[in-house]
Amino acid sequence: MLLRDKNVFSIQEVDYAILEPNGKLSVLKKQEEENPTKKDMQIPVQERLYLPSELIVDGKIVKRNLKELHLNREWLEERIKSYGMQSVQEVFFAELQSDGSLFLDKKQ
């Protein structure tokens, strides 16, 4: 069970495992079983501009998040209009994505 918690389904995938004093299992997979990273695959990555954050929840603006992100209501309203909606009242949920785009869920 502890191996499966580490996404290991066969003992053959394990190079080394340690049962820690706290009861958790640390697993070092065999190199050929490890997942490749974007760096390994030489895939370019885009730097994160933001930590994904909720801007509208249940139709209400989360002012604290706007302030922490150094954004304002006018910016948010402009972005909402660019998605074809007329006002904040039409939005059920909005989340700022790490690349600066918005995910919007319109009220039903």
C-alpha positions as a printed NumPy array, in Angstrom:
array([[  0.   ,   0.   ,   0.   ],
       [  2.804,   2.432,   0.861],
       [  4.416,   1.828,  -2.535],
       [  1.126,   2.463,  -4.334],
       [  0.855,   5.775,  -2.445],
       [  4.092,   6.671,  -4.261],
       [  2.666,   5.559,  -7.643],
       [  4.757,   2.391,  -7.602],
       [  2.759,  -0.709,  -8.493],
       [  5.608,  -3.186,  -8.812],
       [  8.57 ,  -3.763,  -6.522],
       [ 10.642,  -4.111,  -9.721],
       [ 10.38 ,  -0.323, -10.195],
       [ 12.177,   0.35 ,  -6.884],
       [ 15.907,   0.948,  -6.609],
       [ 15.855,   1.823,  -2.912],
       [ 13.169,   2.315,  -0.275],
       [ 13.337,   3.525,   3.314],
       [ 10.662,   3.178,   5.953],
       [ 11.096,   6.446,   7.833],
       [ 10.786,   6.783,  11.647],
       [  7.466,   8.599,  11.157],
       [  6.03 ,   5.551,   9.347],
       [  6.159,   7.066,   5.857],
       [  7.938,   5.436,   2.96 ],
       [ 10.61 ,   7.176,   0.883],
       [ 11.172,   5.602,  -2.541],
       [ 13.946,   6.046,  -5.077],
       [ 12.765,   4.571,  -8.353],
       [ 15.12 ,   2.928, -10.804],
       [ 16.299,   5.491, -13.32 ],
       [ 14.521,   3.801, -16.194],
       [ 11.26 ,   3.973, -14.198],
       [ 11.451,   7.683, -13.353],
       [  9.212,  10.152, -15.148],
       [ 11.044,  12.489, -17.506],
       [ 10.907,  16.198, -16.736],
       [ 10.456,  19.018, -19.207],
       [ 14.161,  19.714, -18.736],
       [ 14.976,  16.09 , -19.658],
       [ 12.849,  16.417, -22.792],
       [ 14.288,  19.882, -23.567],
       [ 10.78 ,  21.351, -23.651],
       [ 10.813,  25.125, -23.162],
       [  8.837,  26.368, -20.188],
       [  7.088,  29.674, -19.703],
       [  7.856,  31.509, -16.487],
       [  4.891,  31.791, -14.144],
       [  3.659,  35.356, -13.881],
       [  1.208,  34.633, -11.084],
       [  0.236,  31.987,  -8.602],
       [ -3.267,  30.883,  -9.708],
       [ -5.733,  32.863,  -7.585],
       [ -9.494,  33.192,  -7.271],
       [-10.737,  36.617,  -8.332],
       [-14.487,  36.008,  -8.306],
       [-16.202,  33.407,  -6.145],
       [-19.955,  32.871,  -6.194],
       [-20.343,  36.075,  -8.199],
       [-18.41 ,  38.248,  -5.721],
       [-15.009,  39.844,  -6.286],
       [-12.271,  38.65 ,  -3.939],
       [-10.831,  42.104,  -3.251],
       [ -7.985,  40.822,  -1.078],
       [ -6.625,  38.693,  -3.951],
       [ -6.884,  41.57 ,  -6.429],
       [ -4.961,  43.795,  -4.036],
       [ -2.256,  41.176,  -3.352],
       [ -1.779,  40.708,  -7.107],
       [ -1.581,  44.499,  -7.646],
       [ -4.654,  44.387,  -9.886],
       [ -7.868,  46.391,  -9.659],
       [-11.567,  46.144, -10.42 ],
       [-11.208,  48.109, -13.663],
       [ -8.63 ,  45.623, -14.95 ],
       [-10.919,  42.731, -14.014],
       [-13.956,  44.302, -15.691],
       [-11.936,  44.928, -18.856],
       [-10.844,  41.288, -18.965],
       [-14.407,  40.069, -18.397],
       [-15.624,  42.173, -21.327],
       [-12.893,  40.704, -23.534],
       [-14.529,  37.311, -22.856],
       [-17.882,  38.618, -24.136],
       [-19.544,  39.316, -20.805],
       [-20.798,  42.727, -19.793],
       [-20.202,  42.759, -16.033],
       [-18.895,  40.972, -12.966],
       [-22.488,  40.015, -12.135],
       [-22.487,  37.566, -15.076],
       [-19.508,  35.626, -13.674],
       [-19.935,  32.822, -11.148],
       [-16.212,  32.05 , -10.762],
       [-13.007,  33.587, -12.121],
       [ -9.446,  32.448, -11.555],
       [ -6.27 ,  34.174, -12.648],
       [ -4.026,  31.578, -14.277],
       [ -0.247,  31.459, -13.889],
       [  0.245,  32.905, -17.4  ],
       [ -2.002,  35.92 , -16.688],
       [ -5.061,  34.595, -18.509],
       [ -8.438,  34.169, -16.816],
       [-10.564,  31.098, -16.419],
       [-14.195,  32.242, -16.284],
       [-17.305,  30.269, -15.391],
       [-20.461,  32.124, -16.359],
       [-23.519,  32.078, -14.124],
       [-26.202,  29.703, -15.393]])
